[in-house]
Structure formats: structure tokens, C-alpha cells
Amino acid sequence: MWRSSLSVYSKLLASTNPKSKSTFLFSEISSSNYGFERSVSYSTSSTSPSSPDALKLGFPKLDRIRSSGFASSVATIDAPSLAGASASRAKDVADLALHYGWCYWELSKARLSMLVVATSGAGYVLGSGNAIDYVGLCCTCAGTMMVAASANSLNQVFEINNDAKMKRTKHRPLPSGRITVAHAVSWASSVGAAGTALLACQANALAAGLAASNLFLYAFVYTPLKQIHPVNTWVGAVVGAIPPLLGWAAASGQVSLNGMILPAALYFWQIPHFMALAYLCRDDYAVGGFRMFSLADVSGERTALVALRNCIYLIPLGYLAYDWGITSGWFCLESTVLALAISGTALSFYLNRTTKNARRMFHASLLYLPVFMSGLLFHRLSDDQQLRLEEDSHLLLSSGTLAEETEINRRKKVNRSAVSARGQPPVAYASVAPFPFLPAPNYAAI
């Protein structure tokens, strides 16, 4: 026992000698409870570990931490390795965020959703009256964008097999496998609930109800109907007409007749727009299994006729907007000219059903909507202007009524004076004197 103690003591003395190059080594200290193996070496000639493998962890992923500068109190931090690892991790995070951000962008059909937001914002401005609440406008647009993104994402979830068969849609995130179905459903559910809640809190319950109903109508009625019956185009037109009504309801808190001008324009505009698109992409729609109206119309005559008829329905909307006091008379003229222009392209397509004419009508529809909405917003009348117009109209009516009454009274006086100035025969006076009980004859009536 003393001999062993002496041996240990001599080793300790040797380790304290600076000229000595012997080492005191603890190796292979393992713990089954933590699942890692550690090897630590202390050298009397240097305070740094003798090799970069001085610290080894049993987990392969955790062993990489060593390259980022993690070490025990006896290890030194490698600054260049730490900077390189941080840059690599930042690049990985940025690539991941870019990947999913682009997937969300495509799932949401962002450009189409922005068009929906534009119509909703236009409806909000039209329903605001004199003063526009810009905070409410931004919240309404944000909520509409979220709900539209949710509806479009669910649309792609339900049509993943159909999209995989079509050239136009096979590179979308779900058919291409860039994102899972569960991930897409989670994204759609969360963003749809958030958008509806935002509209309910910042706008009103009516706007939130319209948004939720439109989400249901698009995702669960229109989407499956595309594979069942061609009436899906008209159901889709109803879906497109609700967002401007949503904006009007968010601003005014009600749904009135004046708020129907823009929804009506959206409804009638969508028919020629989608008829042209269905005619141009009918082969692709047939491969994808969608029952579009143009597939049952080989000649395209009925497709063109439906488009032309709905273009004609757009013509009186400008006059109605002026007659109801929503806009000035200039919008009536501009809207009529615009509707006649798109009707001309539809007539050209009806007379000569070619791909070129269908594309021309499609491009005209793309131009019609932003110009129509811009004119509607530019020429809109505020509540004060509408009240002044109503007062002026009442004054004109009252002045016209007064003039008519004055003219009638004047004519009556003229008639009376003419009757009194007319002389009566002498027999009338003679007959009264001897027979006072007899009525005198009225010669004026003869």
C-alpha cells in the first residue's frame, strides 16, 4: 500500500517538474448514461489540446459542433471555423425560407389573389362615403388576401391529380413534390382562419361572413364542380363577384343596391374572360378531366355567343352607376365605350372563331377590368356630392311643379275671362224678370 502511494506521489512530482515531458493522461472515460465518449489530454508543455480531436461526442451531428468552435474549458475556439459555420447555417436557413416562400406564393396563386384584393379594396373605397379609413382599408385588403390564398391553396390540394396531368399546372408545388399535402393543408387552414379573424376584428361580422362563405363556395363547391358539370363557370363568376361586395360591407356595414354595380361588373366580366381561356386551353382541360363549357362545343359557336351576351350586359352598368348617384356622367360615357370595345372583340370571335380572336377577347378582358375600376373610383361621388345632387334634383322638380301649377292657373284665368267677356242674348235677361222661379238658360255652354 505504501509502495503504491509512493509511486503515485513520484508521478505527481514528475508532473510538476517543467523540464519533464511526461503526461498525466485520463483516457476512455465513458458513461453509458449519457451515451458519449470523452478523451481529455493534459500536457505539461502546453495549455492547448494536442490535436483537434481532443473532444469527441458519440453523436455524428453533435460532433460537428466542434468545427463551430464549441469546446470545453481546456479547448480553444477556432474563430475562422465558427464564422464559416455561421455563414453556412445562415445560407441554409435563407434557402429554406426561399423554398417555402416560393411554394406558398404558388399555392396562393398570388397574382390572382392580388386581383381579388384590388376588387375588394375598390368596393371598400366606394362604400366609404366622404372619408376613407385607411387602416380599415389595409386590414380589409390583408384579410381578403389571406382568405383568397387559403381558397387557392385548398383548390390545388383537391386538384393535385388533375394538375399533374396538365402542362400548364404540372410544375406546381404539390404535383412536383416540392411540398407535402399535409403542409399545404396546414398552411391553407391557418392563413384562412387568420384572415377571417382579422376581418371580424378590424371590419365587421358581415365582411367576415362573406369571406368565410366565399372560401367555402370556392374550395368545396366550385372546385369539385369543375369535374362534374360546365355550370362551374357561372358558380366561379359568383365567387369572383363577392370580394367587392365584401369590401363595401366592410366599409359601410351593410349591403345596399348601390354596392351591386361593381359585383355585377365582375360577374358579367368573368364569363367572356373564362370562355376565352377555356377555348384556348380546352385540350389541356380535357386531359386534366375538367368539364368546361367549351369541351361540349366543338365549333365554339355557343362559347362565343355566351361571351358576347355577357359583354352586352356590361353596357348599361355605367348608366346605372350615374343614375343611382354613384358616379358622375363622365363615367357613364367611359363605361359605355369600354363595354362596346370588349363587345366588339366578342363579336369578332363569334363571327370568326379562331384562336387569334379568342386570344384578342381574352386580352381585352384583361384590360377592361382595371380600366373600369379606375374610372369608377375616379368619378365616384362622395356623400356630400350625392346630397347636393339630390337637393338640386328636388329643387328642379319643385320648380317644375310650381311652373306647371302657375301655367294651369293662368290658363284657368284666361278661360274665365273669355267666358265672362262673351255677351249673353237679351232673352236671358227677359226670361228672368217675368218668371223668377225659372232657371236662366246658360248660353255659355251652347
Secondary structure as UniProt FT lines:
FT   HELIX           2..16
FT   TURN            18..19
FT   STRAND          24..31
FT   TURN            32..35
FT   STRAND          36..42
FT   TURN            52..53
FT   HELIX           60..63
FT   HELIX           64..68
FT   TURN            73..74
FT   HELIX           79..107
FT   TURN            108..109
FT   HELIX           110..126
FT   TURN            129..130
FT   HELIX           134..158
FT   HELIX           160..165
FT   TURN            167..171
FT   TURN            173..177
FT   HELIX           181..202
FT   HELIX           205..217
FT   HELIX           218..222
FT   HELIX           223..225
FT   TURN            226..228
FT   TURN            230..231
FT   HELIX           232..252
FT   HELIX           257..260
FT   HELIX           261..280
FT   HELIX           282..288
FT   HELIX           293..296
FT   HELIX           301..313
FT   TURN            314..316
FT   HELIX           317..323
FT   TURN            324..325
FT   HELIX           329..351
FT   HELIX           355..378
FT   HELIX           383..421
FT   HELIX           426..432
FT   TURN            433..434
FT   TURN            436..437
FT   HELIX           443..445
//
